[in-house]
Amino acid sequence: MTTAQVKNRNRKVCGLALLSLVLLLLVSLSIASGQAGRHTSANSSNASTLLNVVATHEGELKEPITAKQIALYDNGIAQTIRSFSHDPAPARIVLLVDNSLTIRADVDKLEEAAREFAYEIFEGDQILIVGYDTQAEIVADWTDDAKKIEASLKSFRKKGDPHLFDALNAVSEDALRPLAGATQKRVIVVISDGLDRGSKMHFETILSELQLQDITVYAVQAPDRTGGALRRDQPKPKQVIEKLVEGTGGRVFSIDEAKAAAQAICDELRKNRYVLSYAPTNIAIGDPRRLLIIADDGVSVRAKTLQPSIIK
């Protein structure tokens, strides 16, 4: 073999080696890019996310709110709203009543607060009543029969400690999660002062679960039996109520205004509930995301404030 042939052969070998190295680098970059996209961006998905929203005019106007009057931010990033429509569907309402021994409301007061809802719900709405102390027990199964509801309230009694967080978890998992495919309008009305004493479930865990399911929590609030005392390992009762309703898009009412509370909640659920649809863009997948919905002047809106991580 001549010297020229050897040199030519060496050039070909070097060229092939260089080409192989370039191809290897391109494949590696492609894989890394695909992995990064899968873990950090939702742009590749066109699936819609649904968000329950309460929207009302602050004046006397009655016409429906439109998508042009609101804006949605997901982790600080403005999102394109695909649809925003009024939801007149019936509601499924759980009345979760504090039956514990030391609550600063007598049995008659608790009965009255629950009874008012029986006569304020709209056609198609149904109520489930659950009383709780150390255990959560069904007082009245799903029904719209006011007389049946009223009769069931005689089983209220006061005993034991308030395991509120465990009761919330039981209601969300056993009563409301099975309804997720049938209705967007799933609601818990907590009739309590917000005190928890002895639950295995942590507050932040149950709040995240309620937000993940987009279950709205309202509160008919009894006076704080602790007098606002500091608690070492749990939020104060008043803070529990505030975080539950603000985090899920609900409202707080006084137990002394039970009739007005029942009327306002039932009216709001039937007349002022909307479903917002959007496809999250430029959002990290799997991470908790802050939600903010704002509206034009003269329009009031509420919704859950967080989309928790779905990774357990």
C-alpha positions as CSV (number, residue, x, y, z in Angstrom):
1,M,0.0,0.0,0.0
2,T,1.4,3.4,-1.0
3,T,1.9,6.3,1.4
4,A,-0.9,8.2,-0.3
5,Q,-3.3,5.3,0.1
6,V,-2.5,5.0,3.9
7,K,-3.1,8.8,4.4
8,N,-6.4,8.5,2.5
9,R,-7.5,5.5,4.6
10,N,-6.6,7.4,7.8
11,R,-8.7,10.4,6.7
12,K,-11.8,8.1,6.2
13,V,-11.4,6.5,9.6
14,C,-11.1,9.9,11.3
15,G,-14.1,11.2,9.4
16,L,-16.3,8.2,10.4
17,A,-15.2,8.6,14.0
18,L,-16.1,12.3,14.0
19,L,-19.4,11.6,12.4
20,S,-20.3,8.9,15.0
21,L,-19.4,11.4,17.8
22,V,-21.6,14.1,16.3
23,L,-24.5,11.6,16.0
24,L,-24.1,10.4,19.6
25,L,-24.1,14.0,20.9
26,L,-27.3,14.8,18.9
27,V,-29.1,11.7,20.3
28,S,-28.0,12.6,23.8
29,L,-29.3,16.2,23.4
30,S,-32.6,14.9,22.0
31,I,-33.1,12.6,24.9
32,A,-32.2,15.3,27.5
33,S,-34.6,17.7,25.8
34,G,-37.4,15.2,25.8
35,Q,-36.9,14.4,29.5
36,A,-36.8,18.1,30.4
37,G,-40.0,18.7,28.6
38,R,-41.7,15.8,30.2
39,H,-40.9,17.0,33.7
40,T,-41.1,20.8,33.5
41,S,-43.6,21.8,30.8
42,A,-47.2,21.2,30.1
43,N,-47.1,22.8,26.7
44,S,-47.2,19.4,25.0
45,S,-50.6,18.6,26.5
46,N,-53.8,20.1,25.1
47,A,-56.0,18.7,27.9
48,S,-58.3,21.2,29.6
49,T,-58.3,21.8,33.4
50,L,-61.7,22.7,35.0
51,L,-61.9,25.2,37.8
52,N,-65.1,26.0,39.8
53,V,-65.6,29.8,40.2
54,V,-68.2,31.9,42.1
55,A,-68.8,35.1,40.1
56,T,-71.3,37.9,40.9
57,H,-72.1,41.5,39.9
58,E,-71.5,43.8,42.8
59,G,-74.5,46.0,41.8
60,E,-78.0,45.2,40.6
61,L,-77.0,43.7,37.2
62,K,-78.3,40.1,36.7
63,E,-76.8,39.0,33.4
64,P,-74.2,36.3,33.4
65,I,-70.5,37.0,33.8
66,T,-68.4,36.4,30.7
67,A,-64.8,35.2,30.1
68,K,-64.0,38.7,28.8
69,Q,-64.6,40.1,32.4
70,I,-62.1,37.8,34.1
71,A,-58.4,36.8,34.0
72,L,-56.7,33.7,35.3
73,Y,-53.1,33.4,36.5
74,D,-51.5,30.0,37.1
75,N,-48.2,30.4,39.1
76,G,-48.2,34.1,38.0
77,I,-48.5,33.3,34.3
78,A,-51.6,34.6,32.5
79,Q,-53.6,31.7,31.0
80,T,-55.9,31.6,28.0
81,I,-59.5,30.8,29.1
82,R,-61.1,28.3,26.8
83,S,-64.6,28.7,28.2
84,F,-66.4,30.2,31.1
85,S,-70.0,29.1,31.6
86,H,-72.7,29.3,34.2
87,D,-73.3,26.0,36.0
88,P,-77.0,25.6,37.0
89,A,-76.6,21.9,37.9
90,P,-77.8,20.6,41.3
91,A,-75.4,20.6,44.2
92,R,-74.3,17.8,46.6
93,I,-74.0,19.5,50.0
94,V,-72.5,17.8,53.1
95,L,-73.4,19.4,56.4
96,L,-70.5,18.5,58.7
97,V,-71.7,19.3,62.2
98,D,-69.5,19.5,65.3
99,N,-71.0,17.1,67.9
100,S,-68.2,17.4,70.4
101,L,-68.7,18.0,74.1
102,T,-67.2,21.4,74.6
103,I,-68.4,23.3,71.5
104,R,-69.9,26.7,72.5
105,A,-73.3,26.0,70.9
106,D,-76.1,23.9,72.4
107,V,-77.7,21.0,70.6
108,D,-80.7,23.2,69.6
109,K,-78.4,25.7,68.0
110,L,-76.7,23.0,65.9
111,E,-80.0,21.5,64.9
112,E,-81.3,25.0,63.8
113,A,-78.2,25.6,61.7
114,A,-78.6,22.3,59.9
115,R,-82.4,22.5,59.6
116,E,-82.3,25.8,57.7
117,F,-80.6,24.1,54.7
118,A,-83.3,21.5,54.4
119,Y,-85.8,24.3,53.5
120,E,-83.4,26.4,51.3
121,I,-82.0,23.9,48.8
122,F,-83.2,24.0,45.2
123,E,-84.8,21.3,43.2
124,G,-82.3,18.5,42.5
125,D,-80.0,19.5,45.3
126,Q,-79.3,16.8,47.9
127,I,-77.9,17.0,51.5
128,L,-75.9,14.5,53.5
129,I,-75.6,15.3,57.2
130,V,-72.6,14.0,59.2
131,G,-72.0,14.6,62.9
132,Y,-68.6,14.2,64.3
133,D,-66.7,14.0,67.6
134,T,-64.0,11.4,67.8
135,Q,-65.8,9.6,65.0
136,A,-67.7,10.9,61.9
137,E,-71.2,9.4,61.7
138,I,-74.0,9.8,59.1
139,V,-77.0,11.5,60.6
140,A,-79.0,11.7,57.4
141,D,-78.0,10.0,54.1
142,W,-78.3,11.8,50.8
143,T,-81.8,13.3,50.5
144,D,-83.8,16.3,49.6
145,D,-86.7,15.5,51.9
146,A,-86.9,18.3,54.4
147,K,-89.1,16.4,56.9
148,K,-86.7,13.4,56.9
149,I,-83.8,15.8,57.4
150,E,-85.5,17.5,60.3
151,A,-86.4,14.3,62.0
152,S,-82.9,13.0,61.8
153,L,-81.5,16.0,63.7
154,K,-82.8,14.6,66.9
155,S,-79.9,12.2,67.0
156,F,-77.4,15.1,67.6
157,R,-75.6,14.9,71.0
158,K,-72.5,16.4,72.5
159,K,-69.7,14.1,73.6
160,G,-66.0,13.5,73.0
161,D,-63.3,15.6,71.3
162,P,-63.6,17.2,67.9
163,H,-61.7,15.2,65.3
164,L,-62.5,17.8,62.6
165,F,-59.6,17.0,60.2
166,D,-60.3,13.3,60.3
167,A,-64.0,14.0,59.6
168,L,-63.2,16.2,56.7
169,N,-61.0,13.5,55.2
170,A,-63.8,10.9,55.7
171,V,-66.3,13.1,54.0
172,S,-64.1,14.0,51.1
173,E,-63.0,10.4,50.5
174,D,-66.1,8.4,51.2
175,A,-69.0,10.7,50.3
176,L,-67.7,13.2,47.7
177,R,-64.9,11.6,45.8
178,P,-67.3,8.9,44.3
179,L,-69.4,11.8,42.9
180,A,-66.5,13.4,41.1
181,G,-67.5,12.1,37.7
182,A,-71.2,13.0,38.1
183,T,-71.0,16.6,39.4
184,Q,-68.6,19.6,39.6
185,K,-70.7,21.1,42.4
186,R,-69.5,19.3,45.6
187,V,-69.7,21.2,48.8
188,I,-69.0,20.9,52.5
189,V,-70.6,23.2,55.0
190,V,-68.7,23.0,58.3
191,I,-70.9,23.9,61.3
192,S,-68.2,24.3,63.9
193,D,-65.7,26.7,65.5
194,G,-62.8,25.1,63.7
195,L,-61.2,23.4,66.7
196,D,-59.5,20.0,66.1
197,R,-58.3,18.0,69.0
198,G,-56.8,14.5,68.3
199,S,-57.1,13.9,64.5
200,K,-54.6,11.7,62.8
201,M,-54.9,13.7,59.6
202,H,-52.8,16.9,59.5
203,F,-54.6,20.2,58.5
204,E,-52.4,21.0,55.5
205,T,-52.9,17.5,54.1
206,I,-56.7,17.6,54.2
207,L,-56.7,21.2,52.8
208,S,-54.6,20.1,49.9
209,E,-56.9,17.1,49.3
210,L,-60.0,19.4,49.2
211,Q,-58.2,21.7,46.8
212,L,-57.1,18.8,44.6
213,Q,-60.7,17.6,44.3
214,D,-62.0,21.3,43.9
215,I,-64.4,20.8,46.8
216,T,-65.8,24.1,48.1
217,V,-65.9,24.6,51.9
218,Y,-68.3,27.0,53.6
219,A,-68.4,27.6,57.3
220,V,-71.3,28.4,59.7
221,Q,-69.0,29.4,62.6
222,A,-69.6,28.9,66.3
223,P,-67.8,31.0,68.9
224,D,-64.2,29.9,69.6
225,R,-64.1,27.7,72.7
226,T,-60.4,28.2,73.1
227,G,-60.6,32.0,73.4
228,G,-57.9,32.4,70.7
229,A,-55.3,30.5,72.7
230,L,-52.0,29.6,70.9
231,R,-51.7,26.0,69.8
232,R,-48.3,24.4,69.5
233,D,-48.9,22.0,66.6
234,Q,-52.1,23.1,65.0
235,P,-53.5,26.4,63.7
236,K,-56.0,28.2,65.9
237,P,-59.7,27.3,65.3
238,K,-60.4,30.7,63.6
239,Q,-57.4,30.2,61.3
240,V,-58.6,26.7,60.4
241,I,-62.0,28.2,59.3
242,E,-60.3,31.0,57.4
243,K,-57.9,28.8,55.6
244,L,-60.5,26.2,54.6
245,V,-62.9,28.7,53.1
246,E,-60.3,31.0,51.5
247,G,-58.3,28.1,50.1
248,T,-61.3,26.5,48.5
249,G,-63.4,29.5,47.4
250,G,-66.1,29.4,50.1
251,R,-67.4,31.9,52.7
252,V,-67.8,32.2,56.5
253,F,-71.1,32.9,58.3
254,S,-72.0,33.2,61.9
255,I,-74.0,30.4,63.5
256,D,-76.3,33.2,65.0
257,E,-77.4,33.9,61.4
258,A,-78.1,30.3,60.3
259,K,-81.1,31.1,58.1
260,A,-79.3,33.9,56.2
261,A,-76.3,31.6,55.8
262,A,-78.3,28.7,54.4
263,Q,-80.1,31.0,52.0
264,A,-76.9,32.8,50.8
265,I,-75.0,29.5,50.3
266,C,-77.8,27.7,48.4
267,D,-78.5,30.8,46.2
268,E,-74.9,31.1,45.4
269,L,-74.5,27.5,44.4
270,R,-77.4,27.6,42.0
271,K,-77.2,31.2,40.6
272,N,-73.6,32.2,40.8
273,R,-71.5,29.1,40.1
274,Y,-69.4,28.9,36.9
275,V,-67.0,26.4,35.4
276,L,-63.8,27.8,33.9
277,S,-61.8,25.7,31.4
278,Y,-58.2,26.3,30.4
279,A,-55.2,24.4,29.2
280,P,-52.2,25.3,31.5
281,T,-49.2,26.6,29.6
282,N,-45.6,27.2,30.7
283,I,-46.4,25.5,33.9
284,A,-44.2,23.0,35.9
285,I,-45.8,19.6,36.0
286,G,-46.2,17.9,39.3
287,D,-45.5,21.0,41.4
288,P,-48.1,22.9,43.6
289,R,-49.3,25.9,41.7
290,R,-50.8,29.2,43.0
291,L,-54.0,30.2,41.3
292,L,-55.3,33.8,41.0
293,I,-58.5,34.8,39.3
294,I,-59.3,38.5,39.0
295,A,-62.2,40.4,37.5
296,D,-63.2,43.7,36.0
297,D,-64.5,46.5,38.3
298,G,-68.0,45.7,39.5
299,V,-67.5,41.9,39.4
300,S,-66.6,39.7,42.4
301,V,-64.9,36.3,41.9
302,R,-63.8,33.5,44.2
303,A,-62.1,30.1,43.5
304,K,-59.6,27.8,45.1
305,T,-56.2,29.4,45.6
306,L,-53.9,26.4,44.9
307,Q,-53.6,23.4,42.6
308,P,-51.7,21.0,44.8
309,S,-49.2,18.4,43.5
310,I,-50.9,15.2,42.4
311,I,-47.7,13.3,43.3
312,K,-48.2,11.6,46.6
